[in-house]
Amino acid sequence: MTRTTASVVRPAPGASRLPDWTRRDWVWVVVVFLVVTVWTWFRIPLPDHDVVWAEDGVIFLKEQIERGTLATLLHPYAGYQHFLPRVFSAAVVEWVPLESYNRAVFTVCVVFAGLTAAATYRLTRGIIRWIPGRVLMSLVPVAVPLLSLEIIGNFADLHTYCLWLAAWVALSKPASKIEGVLWGVVALIACLTEVQALLVVPLVVVRLFWDRSIPVLAIAAGTLIGVGTQMFSWLTTPRPIKEGVEIGIPDVVVGWLVNAVLPIWNGHRETNSILLAEYGWKILALAVLPFVLATLAALVFDKGYQRFALCGLLFISAASFGGSLLVNPHESFQYARFVGPEWFLVPIDLRYGAAAALFVLAALPFAASSLVMRFSPRFPVLSRTVVLVLSTVVLGYIAIQGPEVASAKTMAKPWSAQVAAAVVACEAAPESSYTFESAPGIRYFDLSCSDVLERATLRP
């Protein structure tokens, strides 16, 4: 009887050969943080580090200088709160010389991407049950090719990672009450930064039906307070929405396939336009097929909570992309109407697709983990080896598509040169102001020469 019991609880072959340190969360948290931080740094060409992009200049820098921290921290812009960018810009503006603002922003954003990945590893504890699967999931926030467009390296798009964090916090299984409270704080900050965290609320509410422990209640409280604040901002300072353009469900579905799914496999915009013009829906069906198979594998072979988590993430993918189109309607977003050569004339690399792609790509680590858990009792070494090699090859192939996505910042004027020119101009006319560029031909903002001279250390 004793021998039989021992055979039941003996670890699976292969797993027992692993050193103890490989199963310690803190080791993988540190490894993931370092890998993703370095990887993210090199995703963007070095010259593009010397750029202040979009809202980083015209909103966060300018308002921080002119209004101060307390007046801007919860000041809404475009209908919602941007808490983390406000906090980070306050720290950078007040502690870093004006000419170094760009590189400080880039560095902070790269480190935040690493922290997001490290947090993902911890948050998947108890959900993704295979350690390599958790590592693969942690790499998703930097592997999506479309992130290179303009997501990485600027405060304006940190909300993309905050939506990812908010979703995983809502699904997480904290190991203690203290950890639950800490993740509740993270949920609050993430929801105060991303208005589409509203989509996480259904996941939180459903969880409360069967789990009302203190950790889950803390996470629910953080989520609901953050989302509630966003909704208040939306109602009191609504985002202007263009009227007269109808975006239907078919447009959302086709647009999601075109902008979120297809670029995962091919980051080259022109090639995708050719494929769409020649093959239309057939190429989209081929692009989505691996994710359909991965989802089916996870739903068939995994457990109930894992199924719930994956379905929740896929819901957020579709709904976040659809919501982005609905609040930013444009004739070029009526994707269901385009055929043939018309695909050369419409956007098929929208940055909205990057966030949606994160949650689509999450299906692959789920499938990998579920397959290993299903087949490792009978084929422990074979199942782990095959799934790990296949997953690594697929994720590696997806990752090398990143350089194919041109950074939107490439044509922007170098920030260091702008500040140097501003100092020269302001020395000559200290009572005037200087116009800076934060997106070519689109976004410009003025800073008074007194502020420029006070905050810049450059001198002619």
Stockholm file with secondary structure:
# STOCKHOLM 1.0

chainA/1-460         MTRTTASVVRPAPGASRLPDWTRRDWVWVVVVFLVVTVWTWFRIPLPDHDVVWAEDGVIFLKEQIERGTLATLLHPYAGYQHFLPRVFSAAVVEWVPLESYNRAVFTVCVVFAGLTAAATYRLTRGIIRWIPGRVLMSLVPVAVPLLSLEIIGNFADLHTYCLWLAAWVALSKPASKIEGVLWGVVALIACLTEVQALLVVPLVVVRLFWDRSIPVLAIAAGTLIGVGTQMFSWLTTPRPIKEGVEIGIPDVVVGWLVNAVLPIWNGHRETNSILLAEYGWKILALAVLPFVLATLAALVFDKGYQRFALCGLLFISAASFGGSLLVNPHESFQYARFVGPEWFLVPIDLRYGAAAALFVLAALPFAASSLVMRFSPRFPVLSRTVVLVLSTVVLGYIAIQGPEVASAKTMAKPWSAQVAAAVVACEAAPESSYTFESAPGIRYFDLSCSDVLERATLRP
#=GR chainA/1-460 SS CHHHHHHHHSCCTTTTTSCGGGGCHHHHHHHHHHHHHHHHHHHSCGGGGGCCCTHIIIIIIHHHHHHCHHHHTTCCBTTBCCHHHHHHHHHHHHHSCGGGHHHHHHHHHHHHHHHHHHHHHHHTTTTSCSHHHHHHHHHHHHHCGGGGTTTTTCGGGHHHHHHHHHHHHHHCCCSSHHHHHHHHHHHHHHHTTCGGGGGGHHHHHHHHHHCCCHHHHHHHHHHHHHHHHHHHHHHHSCCCCCCSCCCCHHHHHHHHIIIIIHHHHCCCHHHHHHHHHHHTHHHHHHHHHHHHHHHHHHHHHSCHHHHHHHHHHHHHHHHHHHHHHHHSCCGGGCGGGCCGGGGGGSCSCCTHHHHHHHHHHTHHHHHHHHHHHHHTTTSHHHHHHHHHHHHHHHHHHHHTTGGGSCCTTTTSCCHHHHHHHHHHHHHHCTTSEEEEEEETTTEEEEEEHHHHHHHCCCCC
#=GC SS_cons         CHHHHHHHHSCCTTTTTSCGGGGCHHHHHHHHHHHHHHHHHHHSCGGGGGCCCTHIIIIIIHHHHHHCHHHHTTCCBTTBCCHHHHHHHHHHHHHSCGGGHHHHHHHHHHHHHHHHHHHHHHHTTTTSCSHHHHHHHHHHHHHCGGGGTTTTTCGGGHHHHHHHHHHHHHHCCCSSHHHHHHHHHHHHHHHTTCGGGGGGHHHHHHHHHHCCCHHHHHHHHHHHHHHHHHHHHHHHSCCCCCCSCCCCHHHHHHHHIIIIIHHHHCCCHHHHHHHHHHHTHHHHHHHHHHHHHHHHHHHHHSCHHHHHHHHHHHHHHHHHHHHHHHHSCCGGGCGGGCCGGGGGGSCSCCTHHHHHHHHHHTHHHHHHHHHHHHHTTTSHHHHHHHHHHHHHHHHHHHHTTGGGSCCTTTTSCCHHHHHHHHHHHHHHCTTSEEEEEEETTTEEEEEEHHHHHHHCCCCC
//
